[in-house]
Amino acid sequence: MNKIRVRPGHLHWKRFDPDDTSPFKEKEEAVADTERHVKELDDLQENLYAEGRRSLLIILQGMDTAGKDGTIRHVMRGCNPQSCRVTSFKEPTPEERAHDFLWRIHREVPRAGFIGIFNRSYYEDVLVTRVHKEISNHEAERRFKRINEFEKLLVKDGNTTVLKFYLGISSEEQRRRLLERLRDPKKRWKFSLNDIKERKYWSHYQKYYKDAIEATSTDHAPWYLVPANHKWYRNYLVARVLVKTLKEMDPKCPPAAPGIDPRKIFHEGHKR
């Protein structure tokens, strides 16, 4: 996990390889480990919900087709929907634009006992906006500071653990996936001409992702650079980080309410 976690001030962007699958040589081994992690995640989530004191926020970012939807579908499939919520942030509405860029975000932060997943997030406001020159570099720096303050508030005052994943794919892999969407009738609905237009800005997105991750990976809200050319490896890494994090949080089921003695209740019920 240390290999993919971005330590503050230690981003080695040029070393990142979207095609990496180490230490696995065979897909089957990673898939088996992922299944084990998915089962563990189910139990850990149940304890988090029962405890009702803390929450977990998962942020998924990446280029189009990087696999944000697929990660949610495969990694979180064992979770109880009652205490797990996915929020997708689209282009801001007129009402949202009338407020600061974090206004619409705070309302969606998971409450105590819940796991919240942001499929894209407030990071779009320092990515897309920079690519299309909607904000200046100075404004981007200001927003980086606001984001760090916001995440610190969630962690310190809100008892929320924040995990941020950049799902990294290569330009060629994105091209292949876009063509696959176009050719497959079951996936064609996800294809957008805008995806083709945005490919023209690939190098710009890479630069601004680097800036954003470098400026906002902190000890309390770290970024993880996930090689995502291979979907099975992407799922394995995200599942492993989530299980490791929840185990460190160590949520506990609360004890029975005062006055309840299960042995006595069972004994009396059995006599009746």
N, C-alpha and C positions, 0 to 999 in steps of 0.2 A: 504493500500500500504506500510505502514511502516513495516508491518510484513514480507514482502518478499524482501524489499529493503535492500541491504547489505551496512550498513554504514561503513566508513573507520575504521578499527580496531575492528569491532563488528560482526565478522562472527561466527554464532552459527551452525556449520555444523552438529553436532550430533542431533540437535533439528529438522532438516529438515525432513519433512514427505512427501514423494512423493504421498501418498494416501490422503492427506488432501483436504478437500473441504469446509472448513469453510468460510463464515458463512452459506452456503447453505446446506439444508437437501434434497432438491428436485432439480433434474437436470433442470426441466422446467423453474424454476425461473431464474437460471443462464443463460440459453439459451436466454430467453427473454431480459435480460439485455445486453447480448452480441450483439444481433440484434440491439438494440438501439445504442450501442457504434459503431458498424460497420457503421451505417447511419451517425452518428456524424463524424466519421473519414473521410467519403467522403467529407463532407462540409469543414472540417478543411484542408484537403489536397488541395482542390481547392483554398482556400485562400493562403495557403503556396506557391502554384505554381504561382498564380497571383501576389503575393507580390514580389517573385523573389529575395529575399535578404538572406534567410537562408535555411538550409537543415536539414534533420533528418536522422541519420544512426541507423539502427536497426541490432544488432548482435544476431544471434541465435546459441547457442551451446547446446550440449547434446550428450548422448550416442546414438548409432545406434538405430533407431525406437523410439526415444524420441518424435518425432512429429514436426520436423522443417518444413518439407514440408507441413504437415497438418495445422500448424499454419499459414503459408503464405497463403494457399488456403482458409482457413475459415475466418481469421481476415482481410486480405487485399483484399478480393474479391470485395469490393465496390469501391476500389481506381481506379483512372484513370491511365491506363498503360502508358499514355503519359508522366507522371511525377513520375512514380514509377518503380524502377529497382531492380531486384534480381540478385545477383552474388553468384555463388557457387564456392568455392575454392577447387580444387582437389589437388592431389599430385603435387608438383612443377615440372615444366618442366626443362630441362637442362639449358635453358636460365635464368629461374627464380632462379635456384640454384646458378648461377654465380653472383648473386647480393645479397644484404642483404635481410633478411627475410621479410622486410616491403616494398620492392621495388614494388612488384606486387600489393600490397594493395592500395597504394596511388592513383594509376591510376583509381581505381574503387570507390573512395569516391564520394558520390552524390554531384552534383553541386547545386548551389543556386536554390531554388524552388522545389527541388526533395526530394523524400523519397528513400533512398537506403537500401536494405536488404541484409545482408551477411548471407548466408546459410553455416555455418561454416566460419571460419575466420583465421586471423593471430594467434589466440589462439591455433590453432592446432600445431603451432611451439613451444609451451611450454607444449603441452600435449602428442601428439603421439610421438614426438621426445624424450620426457623423458621416456615414457613407454618402448620404444624400445632402450633406452640408446644411442640415436644418439647425445645427448648433455649432458654435465655435469650439476650438480646442480649450479655450478658457472656461467655457460653460461645461464642457465635458469634465474637466478637472474638478470643478465645483460639485458636479453630480457624483463623482467618485467619492468625494468627502461625505456627501449626504448619504450615499449608499453605505459607507463604512459605519457612519453614525447610526443609521437605521438598523443595520444588522447587529450592531453592538447592543442597541436598545432591546431587540428581540431576545438576544441571548442573555443579557444581564438582568433585565427587568421582566421579560416575558417567559423565562424558563423554556425557551425554544432553541433546540439545536438546529443549526443551519448547515446543510451540505449542498455544495454547488458542483455540478458536473458539466464539463464541456465535452460533448460527444464529437470527436474529431474524425472526419473522413477526408479522403483526398478528392481533388477536383475530378479525377477520372472516375472514381467510385460514385461520386454524385451524378455524373453524366450517365453512368450505367444504370443507376437506380431510377433516374428520371425517364430513361427510355423504357425501362421495365414497367413503370407506371403507365406509360402511354400505350404499351402493347397489351397489357393485361386488363380486360374489361372490368375485373373486380377491383382494380386499383386506379383505373382511369379517372375516377371522380376526384382523386387527390391531386391530379396533375393541374398545374396552373401555368399559363403563359408568363406570368410574373416570375416564376421560378427561373425561366430561361433568361429573362431580363436581368435578374439579380446575379446570375452567373458571371456577367460582365464585370461585376465588382468584387470578384473573388479575392483578389490581392488586397483590396481595401478592407474587406471584412476580416481577413487574417491579421492585418495590422491592428485594427481596432479591437479585435478580440484579445490580441496580445496586450494591448494597453490596458484594457478593462481588467483582465485577469491579474496582471502584474500589480495594478493599483488597488485591487480589492480582495486579494487572497490573504486572509489574516488567520491568526491562531484560533480565533473564536468562530470564524466563518470561512473555512478553507475551500479552495477550488481543487477539483480533481480533473486531470487531463486524461480522458478515456479514449484509447485507440478504438475506433468504431467501424473500421472497414469490414471487420468480421463481426456479424451480429451476435453470435454465440459468445464471443470474447467480451464484447460490450456488456452483455447481460450478466456475465460472470463477475466482471469487475464491479459493476454497480451493486449487484446483490451482495457481494462480499463486503463492500464498504458499509452498506446499510446494516448488515448483521453485526459487523464489528462495532459500529457506532452504538447501536441499540444495546449490545452486550455491555459496553462501557457505561452507558446510561443506567443499566441494570434496574429497569422498572420492576416494581414488586406489587403483587396483588395485595390489597388491603386486608386486614383481618376481619373476621365476622363482627357484626354490630355488638355493642356491649349487651351482656345478658344472654347471648345465644350460645348454648352448649350443644353442639351437634350430636354428641354421644347421648345426652339426656333426651333430646328431642326424638332421636331415632328410636331409643329404647321405649319411650312412652308411646310413640306411634306404632311400634311393633306390637306392644301389649294390646292396643285397641284393635 
